[in-house]
Amino acid sequence: MRIRIYILLILSITFFSCGVKKAGQNIGEDKALASNPEAAMSALIFAEKVLEENLRIQQHERKQMGYLEVQMIFETDNFVTDNFVGYTSYSNQLYQDSSKQSNYDGFILFVGTYKNSKSAEYAFQELKTNTQTRISELEGMAGLFVEQVQIFERIRKSGGMITQKGKYVFYLVETCTEPPIGANWSDYENLFLKSMTEKNEEIEVINADCEKDTFLVQNMKASR
């Protein structure tokens, strides 16, 4: 098991350190792996704990102005800058449809990558505002922001957690059914937070629970 985790970490580091090329130009060098490599590695270790040998990892480049559902979660700054580079999905390979981004079945975690920590921090601050917007407030409007708000409406009902560390923004997928492991979703969230933080460390999250129909911005600390 440790050998598998090590191989997955190397693959993840290779992708992020190489950056993403678009139109022949490198737009995403990963300086965070030098300054804060634990963020990406912690996500990978968490996914390995949850799915073990069934873990599937997929890397996705940012598509310019694309209405790709998962990508829309991480888009900020009016969707016009290149601060957002791409994202990584962690899913259960036993789900045949887990390659389809419009269907979260089988997915446990999405990790958005930004150019640097400052870009990720800015994105998270903007997401804290965007998740509070209701689709009813945008009646008669159209565009990328409306698409994003519609996604957040769905997450608000099914549950989910969004947080940021280093140059990454993390979206922990939750549903109204049983969690992949653990007795309940609180235990599952705690497992994720334990992977992401040090002892006694608090981290700010955007959190939604099933059928609560609200996003709460709060500081959370894992129980150990």
Backbone as CSV, one residue per row, in Angstrom:
resi,resn,N_x,N_y,N_z,CA_x,CA_y,CA_z,C_x,C_y,C_z
1,MET,0.821,-1.207,0.000,0.000,0.000,0.000,0.859,1.263,0.000
2,ARG,1.928,1.281,0.820,2.789,2.461,0.862,3.476,2.688,-0.474
3,ILE,3.836,1.602,-1.165,4.463,1.748,-2.479,3.496,2.405,-3.449
4,ARG,2.217,1.978,-3.401,1.216,2.560,-4.294,1.043,4.049,-4.015
5,ILE,0.965,4.410,-2.738,0.822,5.827,-2.386,2.008,6.624,-2.909
6,TYR,3.201,6.080,-2.759,4.399,6.781,-3.208,4.347,7.018,-4.716
7,ILE,3.950,5.993,-5.470,3.863,6.133,-6.931,2.841,7.191,-7.309
8,LEU,1.679,7.209,-6.632,0.651,8.194,-6.933,1.118,9.609,-6.627
9,LEU,1.856,9.763,-5.548,2.392,11.076,-5.202,3.350,11.571,-6.271
10,ILE,4.214,10.681,-6.750,5.168,11.072,-7.795,4.443,11.491,-9.057
11,LEU,3.385,10.755,-9.425,2.627,11.108,-10.624,1.973,12.469,-10.479
12,SER,1.427,12.733,-9.301,0.775,14.021,-9.066,1.771,15.159,-9.114
13,ILE,2.920,14.974,-8.471,3.949,16.007,-8.471,4.447,16.288,-9.883
14,THR,4.605,15.224,-10.675,5.071,15.378,-12.048,4.131,16.251,-12.847
15,PHE,2.803,16.001,-12.698,1.828,16.790,-13.441,1.870,18.247,-13.034
16,PHE,1.804,18.513,-11.743,1.726,19.881,-11.264,3.005,20.651,-11.511
17,SER,4.155,19.986,-11.420,5.411,20.702,-11.594,5.672,21.031,-13.051
18,CYS,5.096,20.252,-13.951,5.284,20.525,-15.377,4.409,21.671,-15.839
19,GLY,3.305,21.927,-15.140,2.394,22.976,-15.530,1.486,22.511,-16.638
20,VAL,0.655,23.426,-17.153,-0.276,23.126,-18.224,0.040,24.018,-19.404
21,LYS,0.163,23.436,-20.553,0.495,24.209,-21.740,-0.777,24.513,-22.521
22,LYS,-0.891,25.759,-22.926,-2.015,26.190,-23.736,-1.481,27.135,-24.801
23,ALA,-1.816,26.843,-26.045,-1.345,27.664,-27.163,0.170,27.814,-27.150
24,GLY,0.855,26.732,-26.765,2.305,26.722,-26.825,2.995,27.441,-25.696
25,GLN,2.228,27.902,-24.688,2.835,28.677,-23.602,2.571,28.002,-22.275
26,ASN,3.587,27.930,-21.440,3.424,27.358,-20.106,2.777,28.401,-19.210
27,ILE,1.581,28.088,-18.685,0.873,29.066,-17.873,0.732,28.615,-16.430
28,GLY,1.308,27.457,-16.072,1.034,26.981,-14.734,2.174,26.288,-14.041
29,GLU,3.294,26.942,-13.816,4.369,26.308,-13.068,3.990,26.214,-11.606
30,ASP,4.242,25.060,-11.020,3.798,24.811,-9.655,4.880,25.167,-8.645
31,LYS,4.877,26.403,-8.206,5.826,26.819,-7.185,5.408,26.312,-5.808
32,ALA,4.141,25.910,-5.673,3.671,25.472,-4.360,4.337,24.191,-3.910
33,LEU,4.763,23.350,-4.843,5.410,22.105,-4.452,6.743,22.381,-3.777
34,ALA,7.299,23.544,-4.032,8.522,23.921,-3.336,8.201,24.558,-1.992
35,SER,7.075,25.290,-1.932,6.738,26.025,-0.714,5.741,25.298,0.172
36,ASN,4.847,24.540,-0.421,3.821,23.864,0.363,3.391,22.582,-0.329
37,PRO,4.280,21.577,-0.426,3.924,20.339,-1.127,2.908,19.510,-0.380
38,GLU,2.746,19.752,0.920,1.860,18.919,1.720,0.415,18.996,1.263
39,ALA,-0.016,20.130,0.709,-1.416,20.299,0.335,-1.844,19.285,-0.711
40,ALA,-1.089,19.192,-1.808,-1.434,18.237,-2.860,-1.268,16.806,-2.380
41,MET,-0.213,16.549,-1.628,0.042,15.193,-1.157,-1.014,14.736,-0.168
42,SER,-1.472,15.637,0.701,-2.479,15.283,1.686,-3.772,14.850,1.022
43,ALA,-4.153,15.547,-0.047,-5.362,15.175,-0.772,-5.234,13.780,-1.363
44,LEU,-4.065,13.491,-1.898,-3.843,12.191,-2.513,-3.863,11.072,-1.478
45,ILE,-3.264,11.325,-0.337,-3.257,10.320,0.728,-4.675,10.091,1.251
46,PHE,-5.465,11.168,1.392,-6.861,11.027,1.802,-7.628,10.148,0.824
47,ALA,-7.469,10.419,-0.470,-8.186,9.641,-1.482,-7.776,8.176,-1.445
48,GLU,-6.501,7.918,-1.192,-6.018,6.551,-1.096,-6.629,5.840,0.112
49,LYS,-6.778,6.547,1.218,-7.398,5.952,2.401,-8.844,5.565,2.121
50,VAL,-9.539,6.409,1.361,-10.964,6.183,1.109,-11.194,5.074,0.095
51,LEU,-10.453,5.098,-1.011,-10.744,4.191,-2.126,-9.742,3.062,-2.300
52,GLU,-8.585,3.181,-1.665,-7.543,2.149,-1.736,-7.252,1.789,-3.189
53,GLU,-7.315,0.487,-3.533,-6.901,0.055,-4.877,-7.895,0.456,-5.967
54,ASN,-9.060,0.974,-5.584,-10.059,1.400,-6.577,-9.920,2.869,-6.970
55,LEU,-8.888,3.523,-6.489,-8.703,4.947,-6.773,-8.334,5.192,-8.225
56,ARG,-9.062,6.107,-8.844,-8.734,6.594,-10.188,-8.406,8.078,-10.079
57,ILE,-7.283,8.488,-10.681,-6.858,9.884,-10.674,-6.835,10.385,-12.108
58,GLN,-7.484,11.525,-12.346,-7.514,12.111,-13.685,-7.130,13.586,-13.612
59,GLN,-6.258,14.009,-14.525,-5.832,15.402,-14.608,-6.597,16.095,-15.733
60,HIS,-7.028,17.330,-15.481,-7.844,18.053,-16.456,-7.280,19.462,-16.644
61,GLU,-6.956,19.811,-17.868,-6.532,21.176,-18.168,-7.744,22.102,-18.182
62,ARG,-7.503,23.345,-17.870,-8.572,24.336,-17.970,-8.939,24.547,-19.434
63,LYS,-10.229,24.553,-19.721,-10.728,24.820,-21.059,-11.229,26.256,-21.107
64,GLN,-10.700,27.020,-22.032,-11.034,28.434,-22.101,-12.529,28.634,-22.308
65,MET,-13.162,29.344,-21.364,-14.581,29.699,-21.426,-15.471,28.476,-21.593
66,GLY,-15.042,27.333,-21.070,-15.829,26.121,-21.220,-16.900,26.006,-20.150
67,TYR,-18.034,25.466,-20.531,-19.115,25.232,-19.585,-18.980,23.823,-19.007
68,LEU,-17.761,23.441,-18.652,-17.539,22.136,-18.042,-17.868,22.239,-16.564
69,GLU,-18.729,21.371,-16.093,-19.340,21.589,-14.788,-18.332,21.670,-13.657
70,VAL,-17.443,20.706,-13.546,-16.495,20.728,-12.441,-15.572,21.935,-12.542
71,GLN,-15.113,22.229,-13.731,-14.247,23.388,-13.920,-14.922,24.656,-13.415
72,MET,-16.227,24.757,-13.614,-16.946,25.965,-13.228,-16.878,26.224,-11.729
73,ILE,-16.706,25.177,-10.922,-16.616,25.363,-9.478,-15.417,26.228,-9.121
74,PHE,-14.337,26.071,-9.855,-13.075,26.726,-9.514,-12.847,28.044,-10.250
75,GLU,-13.698,28.358,-11.216,-13.523,29.587,-11.992,-13.927,30.801,-11.158
76,THR,-13.083,31.829,-11.173,-13.390,33.081,-10.484,-12.869,34.237,-11.329
77,ASP,-12.886,35.424,-10.754,-12.342,36.607,-11.423,-12.996,36.835,-12.785
78,ASN,-14.328,36.659,-12.815,-15.114,36.886,-14.031,-14.698,35.980,-15.188
79,PHE,-14.010,34.885,-14.871,-13.689,33.863,-15.862,-12.780,34.366,-16.986
80,VAL,-12.009,35.421,-16.730,-11.221,36.014,-17.816,-9.722,35.896,-17.597
81,THR,-9.256,35.427,-16.446,-7.823,35.336,-16.214,-7.356,33.889,-16.306
82,ASP,-6.036,33.728,-16.356,-5.432,32.404,-16.413,-4.893,31.964,-15.044
83,ASN,-5.380,32.565,-13.973,-4.896,32.183,-12.638,-5.270,30.752,-12.303
84,PHE,-6.435,30.297,-12.787,-6.858,28.919,-12.608,-6.268,28.080,-13.734
85,VAL,-5.516,27.037,-13.380,-4.763,26.249,-14.357,-5.511,24.995,-14.795
86,GLY,-6.062,24.265,-13.836,-6.738,23.009,-14.129,-7.108,22.322,-12.832
87,TYR,-7.586,21.109,-12.934,-7.993,20.420,-11.706,-7.723,18.925,-11.814
88,THR,-7.690,18.279,-10.656,-7.507,16.843,-10.549,-8.742,16.232,-9.924
89,SER,-9.205,15.111,-10.471,-10.356,14.417,-9.901,-9.913,13.083,-9.327
90,TYR,-10.523,12.735,-8.203,-10.266,11.466,-7.535,-11.595,10.715,-7.473
91,SER,-11.638,9.536,-8.080,-12.901,8.816,-8.173,-12.697,7.320,-8.017
92,ASN,-13.815,6.620,-7.844,-13.822,5.170,-7.729,-13.876,4.569,-9.128
93,GLN,-12.855,3.833,-9.503,-12.790,3.286,-10.846,-13.857,2.216,-11.101
94,LEU,-14.538,1.763,-10.068,-15.609,0.784,-10.251,-16.859,1.419,-10.840
95,TYR,-16.944,2.754,-10.757,-18.057,3.456,-11.378,-17.713,3.719,-12.839
96,GLN,-18.422,3.091,-13.739,-18.101,3.231,-15.160,-18.327,4.649,-15.662
97,ASP,-19.226,5.369,-15.018,-19.543,6.723,-15.476,-18.712,7.792,-14.779
98,SER,-17.703,7.381,-13.996,-16.974,8.374,-13.213,-16.017,9.211,-14.056
99,SER,-15.974,8.966,-15.372,-15.215,9.846,-16.254,-16.072,11.013,-16.741
100,LYS,-17.390,10.965,-16.475,-18.298,12.013,-16.916,-18.376,13.096,-15.852
101,GLN,-17.997,14.302,-16.218,-17.907,15.382,-15.241,-19.262,15.917,-14.811
102,SER,-20.321,15.613,-15.558,-21.646,16.082,-15.162,-22.282,15.168,-14.121
103,ASN,-21.621,14.056,-13.820,-22.155,13.093,-12.864,-21.116,12.872,-11.775
104,TYR,-21.448,13.252,-10.534,-20.487,13.146,-9.443,-20.453,11.763,-8.821
105,ASP,-21.301,10.845,-9.269,-21.302,9.497,-8.719,-19.926,8.869,-8.877
106,GLY,-19.390,8.390,-7.771,-18.076,7.762,-7.813,-16.942,8.711,-7.516
107,PHE,-17.181,10.024,-7.589,-16.148,11.012,-7.284,-16.155,11.320,-5.794
108,ILE,-14.961,11.487,-5.229,-14.882,11.854,-3.813,-14.236,13.216,-3.605
109,LEU,-13.409,13.665,-4.559,-12.656,14.891,-4.336,-12.220,15.492,-5.665
110,PHE,-12.311,16.818,-5.764,-11.763,17.581,-6.878,-10.801,18.622,-6.306
111,VAL,-9.655,18.781,-6.934,-8.644,19.723,-6.462,-8.284,20.681,-7.591
112,GLY,-8.636,21.947,-7.432,-8.296,22.961,-8.416,-6.904,23.511,-8.167
113,THR,-6.135,23.683,-9.238,-4.774,24.198,-9.155,-4.717,25.610,-9.741
114,TYR,-4.048,26.506,-9.016,-3.896,27.889,-9.456,-2.415,28.202,-9.643
115,LYS,-2.136,29.333,-10.221,-0.744,29.680,-10.529,0.119,29.771,-9.289
116,ASN,-0.454,30.290,-8.224,0.307,30.447,-6.990,-0.670,30.533,-5.816
117,SER,-0.123,30.594,-4.615,-0.957,30.630,-3.410,-1.843,31.871,-3.369
118,LYS,-1.311,32.999,-3.801,-2.091,34.234,-3.794,-3.312,34.106,-4.684
119,SER,-3.164,33.501,-5.852,-4.298,33.301,-6.759,-5.342,32.388,-6.138
120,ALA,-4.885,31.327,-5.461,-5.814,30.394,-4.816,-6.546,31.065,-3.661
121,GLU,-5.838,31.879,-2.885,-6.466,32.593,-1.776,-7.525,33.563,-2.294
122,TYR,-7.203,34.256,-3.375,-8.167,35.185,-3.974,-9.394,34.421,-4.465
123,ALA,-9.161,33.279,-5.119,-10.266,32.473,-5.629,-11.167,32.005,-4.491
124,PHE,-10.571,31.572,-3.399,-11.361,31.091,-2.269,-12.195,32.218,-1.674
125,GLN,-11.618,33.406,-1.565,-12.370,34.548,-1.048,-13.564,34.849,-1.949
126,GLU,-13.359,34.751,-3.256,-14.453,35.016,-4.178,-15.509,33.914,-4.109
127,LEU,-15.067,32.682,-3.924,-16.017,31.571,-3.803,-16.876,31.716,-2.546
128,LYS,-16.317,32.284,-1.483,-17.104,32.508,-0.276,-18.284,33.433,-0.569
129,THR,-18.073,34.387,-1.461,-19.164,35.284,-1.857,-20.096,34.613,-2.856
130,ASN,-19.523,33.963,-3.860,-20.340,33.367,-4.919,-21.273,32.278,-4.401
131,THR,-20.823,31.518,-3.410,-21.672,30.444,-2.889,-22.877,30.972,-2.116
132,GLN,-22.848,32.240,-1.740,-23.989,32.825,-1.026,-25.043,33.385,-1.990
133,THR,-24.712,33.440,-3.263,-25.650,33.966,-4.264,-26.681,32.900,-4.619
134,ARG,-27.942,33.272,-4.641,-29.010,32.344,-5.007,-29.418,32.571,-6.452
135,ILE,-29.834,31.482,-7.088,-30.196,31.575,-8.497,-31.394,32.497,-8.699
136,SER,-32.240,32.629,-7.677,-33.397,33.516,-7.771,-32.984,34.976,-7.909
137,GLU,-31.774,35.302,-7.456,-31.281,36.672,-7.555,-30.804,36.997,-8.968
138,LEU,-30.648,35.970,-9.812,-30.102,36.154,-11.156,-31.145,35.909,-12.232
139,GLU,-32.400,36.041,-11.883,-33.483,35.793,-12.832,-33.350,36.701,-14.050
140,GLY,-33.448,36.088,-15.221,-33.333,36.829,-16.468,-31.914,36.993,-16.964
141,MET,-30.941,36.557,-16.178,-29.538,36.672,-16.563,-29.042,35.345,-17.144
142,ALA,-27.935,35.425,-17.875,-27.317,34.229,-18.457,-25.810,34.410,-18.428
143,GLY,-25.082,33.323,-18.610,-23.626,33.420,-18.655,-22.954,32.457,-17.712
144,LEU,-21.637,32.556,-17.638,-20.842,31.625,-16.855,-21.133,31.717,-15.364
145,PHE,-21.316,32.929,-14.863,-21.583,33.071,-13.435,-22.904,32.419,-13.059
146,VAL,-23.906,32.544,-13.906,-25.197,31.906,-13.650,-25.031,30.391,-13.613
147,GLU,-24.224,29.866,-14.541,-23.950,28.422,-14.554,-23.293,27.987,-13.252
148,GLN,-22.355,28.785,-12.765,-21.666,28.447,-11.527,-22.640,28.455,-10.345
149,VAL,-23.492,29.444,-10.278,-24.453,29.531,-9.183,-25.400,28.338,-9.204
150,GLN,-25.780,27.877,-10.394,-26.638,26.703,-10.486,-25.955,25.466,-9.907
151,ILE,-24.652,25.352,-10.145,-23.894,24.237,-9.565,-23.898,24.342,-8.048
152,PHE,-23.675,25.545,-7.532,-23.660,25.731,-6.085,-25.035,25.456,-5.465
153,GLU,-26.097,25.713,-6.212,-27.432,25.386,-5.716,-27.550,23.877,-5.490
154,ARG,-26.996,23.093,-6.398,-27.066,21.644,-6.261,-26.212,21.159,-5.095
155,ILE,-24.999,21.726,-4.955,-24.122,21.338,-3.850,-24.746,21.739,-2.517
156,ARG,-25.439,22.867,-2.504,-26.086,23.338,-1.281,-27.102,22.314,-0.779
157,LYS,-27.726,21.574,-1.686,-28.734,20.593,-1.306,-28.130,19.226,-0.991
158,SER,-27.084,18.850,-1.724,-26.496,17.513,-1.527,-25.424,17.497,-0.451
159,GLY,-24.815,18.657,-0.196,-23.723,18.749,0.757,-22.373,18.767,0.064
160,GLY,-21.387,19.298,0.748,-20.036,19.383,0.201,-19.217,20.361,1.013
161,MET,-17.923,20.276,0.858,-17.017,21.159,1.581,-15.967,21.701,0.623
162,ILE,-15.716,23.012,0.698,-14.713,23.674,-0.127,-13.715,24.358,0.803
163,THR,-12.440,24.171,0.536,-11.422,24.843,1.326,-10.204,25.111,0.457
164,GLN,-9.218,25.808,1.024,-8.043,26.212,0.263,-6.791,26.037,1.094
165,LYS,-5.736,25.587,0.442,-4.436,25.495,1.085,-3.363,25.555,0.007
166,GLY,-2.332,26.363,0.251,-1.308,26.534,-0.774,-1.929,27.095,-2.046
167,LYS,-1.557,26.547,-3.173,-2.101,27.016,-4.446,-3.267,26.167,-4.927
168,TYR,-3.926,25.490,-3.983,-5.007,24.576,-4.329,-6.307,24.946,-3.629
169,VAL,-7.414,24.729,-4.337,-8.747,24.795,-3.753,-9.352,23.399,-3.849
170,PHE,-9.903,22.914,-2.741,-10.394,21.545,-2.647,-11.912,21.530,-2.535
171,TYR,-12.534,20.652,-3.298,-13.975,20.430,-3.177,-14.201,18.974,-2.784
172,LEU,-14.602,18.756,-1.543,-14.918,17.432,-1.031,-16.365,17.124,-1.370
173,VAL,-16.581,16.098,-2.176,-17.928,15.747,-2.633,-18.687,15.031,-1.518
174,GLU,-19.931,15.445,-1.297,-20.807,14.765,-0.357,-22.160,14.529,-1.020
175,THR,-22.913,13.589,-0.480,-24.233,13.263,-1.009,-25.211,13.098,0.153
176,CYS,-26.450,12.762,-0.167,-27.449,12.505,0.863,-27.564,11.014,1.180
177,THR,-26.619,10.233,0.689,-26.561,8.824,1.040,-25.427,8.610,2.035
178,GLU,-25.035,7.372,2.259,-23.959,7.092,3.199,-22.614,7.506,2.628
179,PRO,-21.665,7.918,3.473,-20.328,8.286,2.984,-19.563,7.053,2.508
180,PRO,-18.534,7.248,1.691,-17.742,6.113,1.201,-17.147,5.265,2.316
181,ILE,-16.689,5.920,3.383,-16.217,5.218,4.578,-16.627,6.033,5.799
182,GLY,-16.633,5.399,6.954,-16.997,6.102,8.170,-18.467,5.948,8.514
183,ALA,-18.799,6.251,9.755,-20.162,6.060,10.233,-21.125,7.119,9.701
184,ASN,-20.625,8.335,9.468,-21.483,9.430,9.025,-20.629,10.477,8.321
185,TRP,-21.294,11.511,7.800,-20.572,12.529,7.039,-19.689,13.393,7.939
186,SER,-20.059,13.555,9.178,-19.207,14.312,10.098,-17.870,13.605,10.291
187,ASP,-17.913,12.289,10.445,-16.676,11.520,10.569,-15.853,11.594,9.289
188,TYR,-16.544,11.566,8.155,-15.874,11.626,6.859,-15.181,12.974,6.675
189,GLU,-15.882,14.052,7.013,-15.283,15.384,6.943,-14.081,15.482,7.874
190,ASN,-14.200,14.874,9.038,-13.106,14.920,9.997,-11.873,14.192,9.452
191,LEU,-12.086,13.070,8.774,-10.980,12.346,8.150,-10.284,13.221,7.114
192,PHE,-11.067,13.933,6.336,-10.500,14.843,5.331,-9.707,15.955,6.000
193,LEU,-10.270,16.554,7.025,-9.594,17.656,7.714,-8.321,17.181,8.402
194,LYS,-8.337,15.974,8.927,-7.126,15.414,9.533,-6.023,15.277,8.500
195,SER,-6.408,14.917,7.276,-5.412,14.770,6.214,-4.844,16.116,5.783
196,MET,-5.660,17.169,5.915,-5.284,18.473,5.390,-4.579,19.372,6.398
197,THR,-4.679,19.058,7.687,-4.181,19.981,8.700,-3.252,19.295,9.683
198,GLU,-2.506,20.127,10.403,-1.682,19.645,11.501,-2.509,19.617,12.785
199,LYS,-1.980,19.038,13.824,-2.665,18.971,15.103,-2.981,20.376,15.608
200,ASN,-4.219,20.592,16.021,-4.717,21.859,16.571,-4.803,22.971,15.530
201,GLU,-4.593,22.661,14.268,-4.678,23.681,13.221,-6.120,23.861,12.778
202,GLU,-6.564,25.108,12.689,-7.880,25.427,12.159,-7.760,25.778,10.687
203,ILE,-8.798,25.449,9.936,-8.814,25.785,8.517,-10.196,26.325,8.170
204,GLU,-10.242,27.346,7.349,-11.518,27.941,6.959,-12.137,27.117,5.833
205,VAL,-13.425,26.851,5.946,-14.116,26.042,4.944,-15.436,26.700,4.572
206,ILE,-15.915,26.339,3.377,-17.283,26.637,2.952,-18.010,25.306,3.015
207,ASN,-18.973,25.171,3.905,-19.530,23.861,4.209,-21.040,23.826,4.004
208,ALA,-21.507,22.743,3.385,-22.945,22.524,3.194,-23.280,21.095,3.582
209,ASP,-24.383,20.924,4.292,-24.861,19.606,4.680,-26.118,19.264,3.890
210,CYS,-26.348,17.980,3.715,-27.486,17.508,2.929,-28.798,18.141,3.387
211,GLU,-29.533,18.671,2.405,-30.872,19.223,2.605,-30.929,20.424,3.535
212,LYS,-29.788,20.978,3.922,-29.803,22.178,4.776,-29.992,23.453,3.938
213,ASP,-29.678,23.333,2.639,-29.909,24.424,1.690,-29.176,25.701,2.067
214,THR,-27.968,25.543,2.588,-27.183,26.725,2.932,-25.702,26.391,2.924
215,PHE,-24.881,27.382,2.632,-23.433,27.284,2.769,-23.017,28.069,3.998
216,LEU,-22.246,27.439,4.860,-21.706,28.129,6.024,-20.219,28.313,5.849
217,VAL,-19.740,29.523,6.074,-18.304,29.796,6.085,-17.852,29.741,7.539
218,GLN,-16.977,28.794,7.852,-16.621,28.581,9.243,-15.183,28.056,9.364
219,ASN,-14.603,28.245,10.523,-13.314,27.661,10.834,-13.525,26.321,11.517
220,MET,-12.818,25.304,11.040,-12.997,23.966,11.583,-11.637,23.387,11.976
221,LYS,-11.655,22.540,12.973,-10.449,21.863,13.437,-10.754,20.386,13.589
222,ALA,-9.884,19.551,13.059,-10.111,18.113,13.099,-9.975,17.578,14.513
223,SER,-10.821,16.603,14.849,-10.692,15.897,16.119,-9.691,14.774,15.930
224,ARG,-8.754,14.655,16.889,-7.723,13.623,16.787,-7.692,12.792,18.065
